[in-house]
């Protein structure tokens, strides 16, 4: 992302991987070929590889520095081996990116996970002396209790492994804050319930000196979904609720100064929602 300031708070990101990734017709199963062609013609070149017909998807962790604390939002895939081969990204870019922020693991006060999917919890933990332990020893990790309870019961071996590797060690270490989906941490940081993509998906609401940013996690994966809010992703838990959440969010924030920061958007990542005829568009910040 392009680093930005919201009042007294600076926001930047650590990129784990970026570039062309998944075909739009796979990502949005409900989209008709005609509508896909129409919408993809409207998205910027950096967000869609037109030659390969692949959406450009970034995996990144946001670094939020307020006068009171240093927080991370969403922790990518990490270095766990029990993951699908396609997700075994090179570990160096994330570790180098973290170091380039002048940070040590000890410096992180809070870790927020918008939800507990594989690419949002990875660096929560690391293997040390044969045990998975919290990567950030002084951090409180803020998890939606609803989201946590859902994945704790999951029996699918792939999902269960994610929970066992990246979430349960945090709880066992006493570093988890299992909270309500509308939890308020401080005047600066709070959660906003945005269910659908996952049962307890939340946005992180940041306010400082009258300015506001919302980290929207996987409420949407691509700017095409701002034009077509009904297009839920193939990864959404409840496709109807996911679509309803986007409509509500876009109506609420369209044509406001609220900066919207979706985890997977490429380029400058952050932008604003604007109305466009009977729908919306995402206006990325300029480079
Ligand atoms: Zn994701």
Boltz pocket constraint, residues with backbone or C-beta under 6 A from the ligand:
constraints:
  - pocket:
      binder: B
      contacts: [[A, 117], [A, 119], [A, 120], [A, 217], [A, 218], [A, 263], [A, 264]]
      max_distance: 6.0
